[in-house]
Each structure stands twice: as structure tokens, then as C-alpha cells.
Amino acid sequence: MPQTLNIAVCIYPGVTLSDFIPCVEVLSGLNYADHPVFGPAMGGVPYRATFDYIAPTMEPVVSANGNNSPTINPTTTYAKAVAGEKQYDIFWIPAGPVPDEKGNVALPDGLKEFLTERGPKAKYICSVCAGSLILAVVGLLSGKKATTNKAFYRAIVAASPKDIEWVPKARWVVDGNLWTSSGVSAGTDMAIAFLEHLAGERAAKFTRGFIEIREAPQDDDPFAEVHGLV
């Protein structure tokens, strides 16, 4: 019988929608394994996925683009998630709060408690773009290699603890159970690589063809040069 992976998508006011919506669509493709047509094309897939969209409150979350963009309805709050018994297997962390002019980061209510309480027990923790800054300031990247959006690379490194080995050129970086990607579209590439890690090459190839996204290797990062990091 396939194992169900409980995935926590951390959202907050000012979140970047494209850091998690395409990625969730990729990972929810695990459930296509039960489809009578798609399933055989994917091969044996050992996992299925469920998702919670966790936020400070149950109010609709307004993204970084403001009220002109879609809002996201949370399924639970950080406080309820900490108080509850459900342990999440995968944490997905999109970009959210950015450092102020002094380099300080104000995390949304309940997020730090949720990540520090439940994060160490997760099978995997994944961040996209400046989501790595959130992981950094709560201590989940300490002693690890990581990368982030190259446009904000210097600011994020400066605002982070000094015990992280930041990689200036990488579309995504894997260190143990931690997966961190560069900006926005790199997150979707990482999601497909992560799907392959979970379910195998056949499932990843099917997914790539289904959504028609070209393959990008892990070291394909032209933006490191664009932003003068290499």
C-alpha cells in the first residue's frame, strides 16, 4: 500500500504565489498514480500526498502582489498545527517576509514556533526563493548548504546566521533532507527533481511531459552571473 505524505505549505501575508502553487501541482501529481490512464504511465509510485495551507489566521492570505492577485484560503493556523497531533512529513516554505533596512526579519505570528517545534521531525524541508531566509533565521539551515534567489542573495546572506554555507551558483541545493532553490521558476524545477527523488525517474518524466516543462539541471543558474555572484 502506498504511504501518504502530509505536506505543510507555509503561507503568510506577502507570500509569493508562484513559489508554491506550481510546486504543489507538481507534488500533487503523486496522486495521479491512482488514475486509470495516468497511473500506469507513472510506474509504481510509493506515495500519495495531502496538503495543508497553514497561515497565522484563517483569513484569506493576500500575496506579495496585493489584492489584484488571487488570495489563498488557509486550511489551519500555525497555533492549531502546533497544538494538534498531526506531524507533517514535508514542509514547503515559499518567500515571505523580507529584511528591513537594518537586516531584521519579522516572522508572521506562530510561524517560528511551528517550524522549530515540528520542523526537526519532518522527513523533508523545502524552500523556494527567499523562503530560505525563513529557515535560516529559525535555525533550520545551521551547518547546512543552501541557496536562494540571486537577486536578493547578498541581503539574505547578510541577514542570516553565519553558520550556513550559502551556494552562490545553483538552481537548487540538496543537503540531507533540506532542499533549497533559487528564485521562483527554479522552485518548480526543484519540485520535479524532488518528485523524482520520491517516486522515481518514470514518474518525474511523466510529470514533466504532462505539464510541458523543460528539464533544467541542478547547476543551471545563469542568474548568479547576472547578479555578479560568480
SEFI-182200 format. One record per residue (C-alpha): x, y, z. Coordinates in steps of 0.5 Angstrom, whole numbers, plus 500, padded with zeros to 3 digits. Each point is the difference from the previous one (the first is absolute). Example, Ala and Ser with C-alpha at 12.3 -4.5 7.8 and 13.67 -1.06 7.14 Angstrom:
525491516 502507498 
//
This chain:
500500500 503507498 502505506 496506501 505506501 497506504 502507497 500506503 500506496 502506504 497507498 499507502 498507498 505502495 501493497 503499493 494495497 505497494 505498506 495494502 494500495 503497494 504495505 494498504 497498493 507496498 499496507 493499500 502496494 502495504 492498501 500499492 502493502 493498501 497503494 499494495 503503494 506504503 502495506 503495495 504505496 503502507 502494502 500497507 499507505 501498507 497507503 494504500 499507502 496504504 500508501 499505506 501507499 502503506 500507502 500505506 492500500 494497496 499507496 502499492 507502499 502506496 506498496 506505498 496503494 495502504 492500499 501500493 502492500 496494503 500499507 501494504 496497505 504496506 497493502 503501507 504505504 507499503 498501507 495494499 505496496 505501506 494498505 498494496 503493499 501500492 507499498 502503493 505496496 501505495 501508502 499504494 503508501 499505495 502507500 497505505 503505505 506504497 505503505 499507502 506506498 503497507 500493497 495498505 494495498 494500504 496493499 493499500 496498506 501493502 505498494 506500504 497495506 497496494 507499497 504499506 495495503 498496494 506501495 505496503 495494500 499501493 502495494 502506496 500507500 500504493 500508499 500504494 503507498 500504507 497494504 507498501 500506505 495498504 503493501 507504501 497505506 496494504 507496500 498494495 506502495 505500505 506496498 497498493 501502493 494505497 499504494 495506499 497505495 506503497 497507499 500500508 506496501 504505504 495502504 497494502 507497502 502507504 493499504 501492501 504497506 508499498 500492501 497499493 503498493 497504495 501498493 500506495 499496494 495494500 493500497 499495507 504497505 498494504 504499507 497494503 492501501 501507498 498503493 501507499 499503493 502507496 494504498 493499498 501495494 505497503 496497505 495496495 507497497 502498507 493497502 500496494 507498502 497498507 495496497 505496496 503499507 494498503 497496494 505498495 502502493 494498497 495504504 504506499 501499493 492499499 499507504 505504496 497498494 493501503 501507502 505501494 506503504 507499497 505497504 505504504 506497503 502502508 505504498 497504494 500507503 501506496 498505505 506499504 504503495 494506498 501502507 507500501 501494505 505496495 
//
